[in-house]
Amino acid sequence: MTDEPTEPSNPDHEPAMRDDTTPDEPKENIVHFNPWRDFNDAAPQIDVFGDEPDPAQIAQFMQVVFGYCDGLIPVRSFIDKGQGIDGRPHNIWLEADQVAPQKMATFATWASREGAAVYVIPGTVAAPGQAKAAEILQMQTVVVDLDTGDIAAKRAHLERHLGAPTMVVESGGVTAAGQRKCHVWWALTEPAEGDDIARVCRLRGDIAVKVGGDMHFRSAHQPIRVAGSVYYKNSLKTRVRIVELNAALERDLAEFMEAVTDMPPAPGVSLQPALIHPDKPLMDEVLVTPVREGAQDDWSRFEGASAAIGHFIRMVHEGRMTKDEGWEGICGYNAAMLRPQWPVERLKRESERLWNRHVEKYGPPLIRLDSGAPGPVEMPAFTLGALLDDQSPMPEDIIAPRVLTPGGLLVLGGAPKVGKSDLLISWLVHMAAGVPLLGFTPSRPLRIFYLQAEIQYHYLRERLKQIALPPEVLAAARDTFVATPKLKMLLDNEGSVRAARAVQTAFPEAPPDILCVDPIRNLFDGGPDGGGENDNTAMMFFLKERVEVLRDHIDPDCGVILVHHTKKLSKQQVKDDPFLALSGASALRGFYTSGLILHRPDEDCSQRKLEIELRNGPALPTKVIDKVGGQWFEINPMNERLVRQEVSAKHDAERDRKRDVIVGILFEEAAEGRLYTTMQFAEKFENKGGLGSKYTIRERLSVLATKGFVKFLRNGSEFGYPVVRSRFGYLAVEGMHFGPEQSVDPETGEVLETTRPVLPSHYKCPQSGVCLQVENPSVWVYPMAGKDGGKSGPTPKSEA
């Protein structure tokens, strides 16, 4: 490792040695005396009786930080400041395997004897000697270093908004107010790789900004102390110790990013950006500062020209300028700022030299995605008369009625796990097949490119197979629906180029009708300032410079669907204005042409509501939808309760519970050799199993008989019961068996226990209520709308 870890400023007072009786908070007027020390003025020496490395805590630390990682762990030790001794740093690289904790403990013990601290980069690299930010391959944690201010208040703020951390480590330092500095860790469910490492580092920086933590952890190669090792300050040493460990707590990166985005800054923390370092020259000043020959200025013409050429080369290489625009900028600088100016031949030669060096170092350049439809020279404007007289037909909707129009932008929002991805995939496949779904009608079979960054390949194909789509829909959409596996990239200039190439490869003959991006958060690029989703400027940059440019490059009439998460709002807030729940800046709502919000008003009910907002058409009513048998259906809102919904739902649940109890009792009683008529069952099981009085039980049995859950056996003689003279007979339920009965095998003499099925002979007609004979006792038929109360499957035919 080439960079020395950044040390926080030395506090005025260091903690005294600790033992088991030392409280965490020192009390007033109490002096802790250490009998091993005298009170002379001699130069301080290393305390050989201080804390030693703790192999158990080192092992716990290694499991949290590197348990899922592969590769080499960069480790470094060096002499802590304030000891009066010097020593050179020692670097090692440990394989991230099962023996890594033992090797780290051995190294920490050696470092402790040398008076050295132990640091690691919380990520792995591919080869020894690597430790730069660009060389980090995997990281599985997010960490914030709290080293100033009110540490306890900052920890409480983090836990209140981000949940309990996986691990909290006291680093050994103490603030001027006497609070112990600490590192707060959150483990991820899987190691971050590729572009996700940049997201983790940005996340570490965002957390540090919002709570006033150490901003150096924006860099992937920033090292940190190892828990269980020893911290040295002013000739005293104390152990870097784990004070809280929740090893089973792991966070999904996307969900954790959402929580950090929604977290407000801690009290007293300002989010104003820091000033640019004054000692670093600004490129804006370089481009407008004349340079004369003969070293008359602070730098030479060669230095000025090299800086300007390098600036324009970077702009062209990153796709922010075309080559012609870059060359015009270089020539303009040469003509305006170099006095006298360079010859054009020399300018070309120097530009080509620097370009080749830049490409060799940073790889091939990116091609900027210019808009497919160049902007007109003059702004179009129309008089009222021209607009009224225009009788040309309206453009055909991509998805009717006006849900997605040509060149339109639709945003689908929903909370995590509400089912928006499942609904989206089913909807897109229907649109690709040209089949309506939930009242949304495609103009024809649509070509759809699904750009998604959530579901990995194998789980994507598994989900597509699990969605119960009609065979004719799947057959029609086999070639018109194209999806990507989970992408690990941002939709920046490079990502836009990759996406455009993938779309052109998937649809070489004609551009797609719909481009779907799922979700915004995983692909969001806030521009050169690096703003987040809550920044209106960053959101507008993403929509205008990324989404619109990509759409115009593919096809200006292509419809775009963006999938986004929603914030946690109360049910009343969602009811009043559901579109306020969209996460991020308000600029998003003012930009889209259509908005859909999927939410579940009642967490105990499977039904969802789909709120619809249109810019290009009349308002559409809210849809009540549910997933039944693997397919999405629209439910008639007239069947929904409007008042006392929660109380009514409890009554429904109680009725379902009584049904299950009654059916279960009949089943178990028959298995023990007992059958009942309606009256006898009601009288025997009154006030048992929460069934209520005998009158309540009789009413429930009557309802269950009408719905087909209960049928009747008139002649019970084969089970030892007489023929009844009542209106119906003995109660029977599906799968009911009578027994057990003993029989003797005539050949072997073995005593066998057998059961006999109890098959109904009559049932209650659901229309007239009269007792009718069952046509086929072996086949149990539910005359009502389904065994589960009408929520699944087609309506079976009646017995009659």
N, C-alpha and C positions, 0 to 999 in steps of 0.2 A: 504494500500500500504506500502510495506516495504522499497522501495528504494526512497531516497530523490531526487527530480529532480536536474539534473546537472545545476548549475548556470554558466553562462559565466563570464569571468574575469571582475572585476569592472573597468569601464572606469575612466579616470582621471577627466572628467567633466560630470556632469549630466545635463539634459535639465532643463531650467527654467520653471516656471509655464506657462501654455499656456492659452490664451484667444482667442476670435474671431479675434483680431487684430494682433496676433503674427504670423509672416510669417513662412513658413516651413524652409526656409534657412536664418539664421541670416546674416545681412549685416554688413560690416565693420564699425567700429567707432560708433556703436549704442549699448547702454547699456539699457537693459529692466529693469526698476525699478518697484519693487512691493511695493506699499505703505503699505501693511499689515505687512511688516517685517522691523525690524530695523537692525542695523549693529553692534550688540554686539557680544561678544565671548561666550555667554551662550550655554549650551548643546542644540542641536537641539531637537525640539518637533514635533509631528505629526501636519501637516498643516490641520486643520479642515475645511479650506476654499478651499481645493484642489478639484480635480475631484471626482465625485461620480460614483458608478456603473450605467451603462446604460442598463436598461432592454430590450430596442429595439435591441441594438447590441448583447446582450446575446442571444436573441431569434433568430437573424439571424445566429449567430455562431452555435447554437445548431441545426438549421435546416440543415446547410451545413454538419456538422460533424456527426450528429446522426439521420438525418431525415428519413432514410430508415432502421435503425438498430432496433433490438429487444434485450431485456435483460436489464442489469443494467449498469449504467455509473459510473465508479469509479471517485470520486471527492476528492480533498485534498486541505487543506489550511495550510499555515505555515507562520511564520514571515520572511519577506524579510531581507536580510543582510543589515548592515549599519545603523540600526535604533537605536541601543543602548538599545533595549528591547528584552526580551526572551519570548517564549511561545511554548507550545507543539503543534504538528500538529493535525489537526482534519480531520478525514476521514468519508465520507458518500458515499452511493450508491443510485443513482436516477434511477427510472424506465424510460426507453427510450420511453416515450409516449407523448401525447399532452401537458400535464401539466409540463413536465420536464423543459422548459424554465422559467416558473414562479418559480418553486422550486429553480432553479439555481440562479435566480435573488435574491431571498430571502436569499440564502446562501451567495452570493457575498456581499450583503448589510451588513449582520452580520460580515463577514470577514473584510470588510472595516472598520467597527467600531473598530475592534480588531487590526487593522494595519497589516492584513495578506493578502497574495496573494492567488489566487485561480487557481488551476490546474486541468486538467482532463487527463485521458488516452483516446486518440481518438479511442476508441473501447469499446465494451460491453462484460460483463462477465455473468455467469449464476447465481451466488449467492453472497450475501454480504460477505465481507472478502477476495474475490478473486481479485487479481490484478497482478499476475505473467504473464510473456509472454506466457506461455503454456496455460493459462486460458482465453485468449482473444478469443471470439467466432466470432465477426464480426467487420470489419473495412470498412468504405465507403469512405475514403479519403486518399490521398497521400500528405505529407507535408514535407517541407524543412525549416530549421531554419537558416536564414542568420544573423550571429552575428559578423562577422569580415570582414575586407577588404572593398572594394568598393561595398557597398550594391546595389546602383543604377545600376552599370554595371552588377552585377550578375542577378538582376531582368530582365534587358533588354536581357541578354543572354538566360535566361529561356523562356521568352515570345517569343523570336525570333525562338527558336527551338522546344518548347513544346506548344506554343499557349498561349492565355490569361488564367490566372488562374481563378478558381472559386472565390477565396477570398484572399486578402492580409491583414494581421493584423500587425500593428506596436506594438511590444511587450512592449515598454516603454524604453528600453535601448538605449544608444547612443554609437557609436564607438569612438575611440580616434580621428578620423578625423571629428567627428560631424555628421555622418550619422546615421539615425534611424534604429535600428535593426528590423527585421520583420520576420514573418512566411508566407510562400507562400503555399496556399492550392489548390489542384485539387480534385473535387468531382468525384466519380465513378458512373456509371450508375446503379450499384447494389452493395450491400455489399459483401465484400470478406469474404469467409469462408474457413475453413480447410486449405488445402495447399496453397490456394490463399493468405492467410494472410502472409505466408512466402514470397510469391512473392511481396506483397505490401511492406514489411519491406526491402527486398532486393532492391526494387525500390527506397525506401527512402534513403537507403545507397548509391545507385549508383548516384542519383541526388546530394546528399551532396558531394560525392567524386569529381564530375565533376565541381561543382561551389564553392567548399571550404566551405560547410555548416557544421552544427553540426552533427558529425557522431554518436552521441548517439541515433539518431532516427532509427538506424538499429534494435533496440529492440522494440518489439511490445508494451511493457509496459512503454515506456518512456513518462512521462507526459508533458503537455504543457499548457501555460497560456490561460485562457478563455478570449476571446474578450468581451469587455464591463465591465470587472472587473478592479481592481485598482492595479497598480504597485508601490511599495514603494522602494525608494532608498534615503539614507542620509536624512531622515526625510521629504522629499518631496514626493508627490505622483502625479501620472499622470495616465490617463485612458489607458488601453490596447484597442486600437481602430481599427476598420475596416476602411481601407483607400481605398479599392477597393472591390466591390462585383458584381459578375456576376453569380447570383444564378442559372440561366438556363443552364450554361455551365457544362456539365458532360462528362466524358471520359470513353471509353471502356478500360478495364484493358489491354487486349492483344494489342490493338492499341497504348495505352500509353506506354507500355513496349517497343514496336518497336521504338517509337519516342525517348525515353530515350536512347535506345541502339544506335540509329543513332546520338544522340547529341554529338558534340565534347566537350572536356573540355573547361571551360572558360579561357580567356587569363590569363596567369600567374599561372594556377593551374596545378600541377604535379600529374600524376596518379601512381607514384612510390609507392609500398606498404610500409606501416609503419613498423618499426622494432618491433620485438616481445618484450614484456615486459621483462626486464632483471631480474626482481625478481621472475619470474615464471620458475621453472626448466623445461628443455626440456626433453621429453621422450627419445630422442636419447641419451642424456647424462646419463639418469637413466639406460638404458639398457647396457651401456658399462662402468659403474663405479663400481669397486669392493667394497663390503661391508664386513667388518670383525666383528667377534663377540666381545662382551665386550664393545660396544659403542666406539670403537676406531675411528670411522669415524663420519661424520656429522649426520648420521642417522643410525638406527639399521638395522640388517638383516631383521627383521619383516617388517619394513617400506619399505625397498627396494623390498623385495619379494612381498608385497601387491601391490606396485605400478606397478611392472612388470606383476604380475598376472592380475591385473585390466586392464592393457593395452591389453593383449592378449584376455581377456574375451570380451572387447569391440569390438575387431576386429572380433571375432567369432560371437558375437551377431549381428553385423551389416552386416554379410555375407561376410566380406572381407577376411576371412580365414575359412577353414574347422576346425572341432573340432580336427582332428588329427594334423593339422598344428599348431593350437593354443597350444595343449599340448606339441608338440615338442619345440615350442618357450619357454614355461614355463620351461621345463626340461633343455633346453640349457642355459637359464639365471641362473637357480639354479646351474648347473655344472660349469659355467664360472665365475660368479660374487659373489656368496655367499661362504664365506670362514670361517669355513668349510660349505659345502652344507647341505641343509636340507635333512632328510630322505624322500624317495619317498612317504611313507604313509602320512607324515605330509603335503607334497606338494599337494597330492591329496585331503586331507581333507580341506585344506585352499582354494584350487581352487573350490571345490564343494560348500563351504560356500559362497564365493564371487559370484559364478555363480548364486546360488539361490537368493541372495540378488539383484543382477543385474536384473534377470528376473522378480522378484517381483516388482521392481521399474519401469522398462522400458518395460515390456510386453514380449511376446514370441519372441524368436530369429528369424532372417531371415535366410533362406537357400540360400547359395550362388549359383548363376546360373553358374555352370561350363560349359565349352564349350562342346557341344554334340559330337564334333569330336576332340578327344585329339590330340595335335600336335605331329608330328612324331619326333622320336629321332634324325634322320638325316635330313638335308635339302635336298629336292629333286633337282636334276639337270640333264639335258638331253643334249646330244650332238646334233649338227646340223643334223647329219645323222639319229639319232633316231627320231627326230622331222619330218624330211622329209619322212622317211619310214613308219611312223604311218598312216595307212589308215583306222582306225576305224571311224565309223560315228560320226558326230558332235552331241552334246547334243541337244535335241529338245528345241526350244525356249518356254518359258512360254507364252510370248506375242510376236508374230512375227510382223515385221521382225527385230529381235535382239533388240527390245525395252526393254524387260525384259528377261534376261537369268537366268538359274539356279544359285542360290546363288548371283545374281546380286543386285545392289542397284540403284533405279531410284529416282530422285528428281524432283518433279513438283513444279515450282515456279510461283508466280503471285502476283500482287498487290491486296490489300483488295478490295472486291466488284467487281473484274473483272470476277467472275464466275467460279473460279477454283474448289470450293467445289461442285458446281452443275455439272460441267463437270466430276469431279472425281467420284462422286456417280453414274452418268449415265454410265460412262466407266466401273467402277467396276461391276455394275449389269450386263452389257452386257458380261463382261469376265466371271462372275459367271454362266451365262447362256450358255456360249460357242458360243456367237454370235459376229461377228466382228463389230467394230465401228470406223469410221474415218480412215479406212485402217489398224487398229491394230487388229490382229487376234489371238485369244487364241488357244492353242494347243488342248484343249478340255474344257468342263465345269470346271472352276477352283473353288477351295475352297478358299475363301477370308475372312480374319479377318480384319475388319476396326476399328482400335484403334484411336478414335477421341476425342478431348478435346475442341470442339467449340460449338456444337449444343446440347441443352438439349433434353431430351427424346421426349417430346410432339412435339417440333418443328422439330425434326429429322423425326418422323413419318409423320408429315404434309408435309415436303419437299419431302419425298419419294413418297407420294401420288400425289403431284403436278407435279412431273417430268413425262412427257407424254411418258412413256415407252410402247412398244408393249405388249399386254397381254401374248403372247407366251414367251417373254423374262422374264417377271415377274414370270410366272409359272415355268420356268426352273431354276430360281435363288432363289426360296423361301427358300431352305434349305442350299444352298452353299454360300450365302452372309450373314455374321454375323457382326453386328455393335454394338459398345458400345454407350451409351449416353455420354454427356459431362463429362469427367473425371477431377476430382480435385486432381491431384497428379503430381509428377515428375517421370520421367522414371529413378529413381535412383535404388539402389539395391532392396528396398522394392517394388517400383513400377514395376520393372522387374519381381519379383516373382509373384506379383498379375496378371500381364499381361500374364505370362507363364501359370498360373493356369487357367485363363479365356480362353486362346486358347485351352488348353487341354480339358477343359470342353465342349467347343463348337464343337471341332472335336476330339472325343475320339477314333475313329477308325483309322483315317489317318490324318497326319498333314496338315495344310493349304498349298496351293501353293503360296499365296501372303499374306504378313503382311503389312498393310498400317498404317502409323503413321501420323496423321493430327491434328495440325501442329507441327513442331519441337519446336517452341518457347514456347508453353504452356506445353511441357513435357521435356524441355531441362534440363539436369543435367551436369554441368561442372566439376564434380569431387570434390575431397577433398579441392581443392583451391578455389572452388566456382567461377570459371571464367565464363564470359558471352559468347554469340555467336560470338563476334568479336575477341575472343581469340583463336588462332590456336590450342594451347595446349588443351584448354577446348573442342573445337569442335572435335579434334581427340580422346579425352577421351570419349566423348559421342558416337562417331561412332564406336570405337573399343571396349570399355568396356561396353557399354549399348546396342547399336543396333546390333552389330555383335554377342555378347555373347547371347543376347535373340534369335536372328535368329538361331545360332548354337544349342541352347538348344531345339528349336522347331523342326527345320530340316535344316541341312546345305545347302540343295538345295532350300530352300524357298526363293522366291524373295521378296525384301523389297521395298516399295514405301514410300518416305518421302515427305510431303507437307510443303512448306516453303514460306515465304513472300519475296517480292522483295523491293529494295530500290527505292526511288524517283530519277529517272534519266531523263534527257532530251530525247526527241524522237530520236534525232540523236545518242545519246549514246546507247540507246537500239537497234537502227538499226545497229550500227557498231559492237557491241558485246553484244547481249541480256543476256548472261549468267553472265556478270559482275553485273547484277542487283540483283542477289541473295543476300539476307541479310546475314551478318555474315562473318565468317573467310573464307579466300581463300582455306583453307584445304578442305572444302566441295566439291568444284569443282574438286579438284584433286583426290577425293576419289570415287565418284560415277561412275557407269558404263554407265548410261544413264541420260540425263537431258532434261526436257521439260520446256519451259517458255511460259506462256499464257499472252498475253498483247493485249491492244487495241490501235492501232496506231492513230485512230481518235475517240475522245471521243463522237462526235456527230453521230458516225456510230456504229451499233450493231455488226459488224463483228470483230472477233478477229484473231490474228495470233498465231499459235502454233509452236514455234521454237524447233528444235530437235537436240540433240547432242549425238552421240553414241561412246562408247569406243570399243565395241565388234563387230562392223559391219560397213558397208559403210554408208556414210552420207545420211540422208534423207532430201528431200526438205521441206521448210517451208509450213505448211498447213494453208489455210485460212478457218476458220470455223465460223458458226453462229448458233444461236438457233432459230429454226423456228417451230412454233406450239408446243413448249415445248420439241422438240427433237433437238439434235445436228447434223448438216450436214456439209460436206466438200464442199467448193465452188471451182469451177474450177478457178485457178489463171489466166488463159488466159482471163477471163472476167473482171479482175481488171485493172483499169487505172494505167499507169506507170508514166505519167507526169501531172502536173497541177491538182493534185488530189483535193486540197482544192477549187480551182476555179470551177472545174467541179461539185463538191458536192454542191456548192452554186447555180449553174445553175439548177441542179436537184431539189433542194429544191424550187427554184422559180417556176419551172414548176409544181411541186406538189401544190404549193400555188395557182397558177392561176386555176388549175383544181378544187380545193376546192371552190374558189370564184365563178367560173362559175356555178358549180353544186348548190351552195347555192343560188345564185341569181335566177336561173331557178325555184328552189323549192319555194322560197318566192314569186316570181311574180305569179306563178300559184295559190298559196294560196290566192292571192288577186284578182284572176280572169283575169290574163293576160297570153297569150301564144305568142311565138315568132318563126319566122323562123330564119334561120342562119343569113341572111343578116340584118334583122331588129334588131336582138339581138346585132350584132356587131356594128351597127351604133348607137343604143341607148346607149350602155354602153361603148362607146369609152372613154378611159382615166378615167374610174371610177373603183374604187377598185384596182388600180394599174394594170389594164389589158392591157394597151397600146392602140395602134391604132386599127382601125376596121380590118385591114389586119392581125394583130397579133391575134386578137380574133378569126377570121375565121380559121386561121391555127390551133389554139388550139382546136376549136370545131371539126375540121376535125380529129385531132389526137384522141380526146376523143370519137368520134363516132367509129373510127376503134377499139379502145380498149374496147368499150362496155359501157362506162360511160354515153354516150348520145345516145338515139334512137329517132325515129320519129313517128309522128301521121299525116297520110295523110288527114283524114277527121275529121275536128274539128267542124262539124255542131252541135253535141250534146252539145258543150260548147259555141255555138253562133259564131263560126268562119267558114268561107267558106272553101271548098276544095281547096287546093293549087295546082298549076300547076308546082311548082318547082320540082327539082330532088328528094328531100326527103320529107319535110313536116315540121310540127311544132316540136320544140325540146321538148324532154321528158327525165326525169331522174328517177331513182329508188325511189319509195315511194312518187311520186309526186301526189298532190291532187288539184283539182280545186274548188274554192269556196271562201267564203261560200255562200250558197243559202238558201233563206228562204222558208219554206213550212208551211202550216196550218194543224194541226191535225183535221180531220173531226169530230171526236168524242168529243174532249175536246176544240177545237178552239185554242189550244196553238200554238204559232208561234215558229217553230224550225229552227235552222240553221244546215245545213248539207254540207258535202263536198263530191265530187265524185273523184275517182281515175282517173288519166290520164294514160291510158295504151297505150303503143306503138303498132303501126301496122306494122312498117317496121324498119329495121336496116341496117347498112352498113356492107357489107361483108368484113372481114379483109383480105381476099386473093385477091379478084378482085376489091373491092371498089364499086361494084354495089349495088343498093338498093334492098333488099330481104324482103319478108314478114315474120313476126314473127309467129312461129308455135303456141305458147301459150302465149298470152299477159300477163297473170297473173304471169308467172314465168320469172323473170329477169335473163338472162344468160349472163355471161361475156365471149365473144369468145376468149379473150386473156388469158394470164397465171395467172389470178387471179385479184381480185378487187383491191389489194394493189400494183399492178405492178409486180406480179410474185414472191413475197417473202413469201407467206404463202399459204398453202393448195395445193391440187393437181390441175392440169390443167383441168378446166371445158370443157365439150364438146361444140362445136359451135352450132349456131342456125340451120345451114344447115343440 
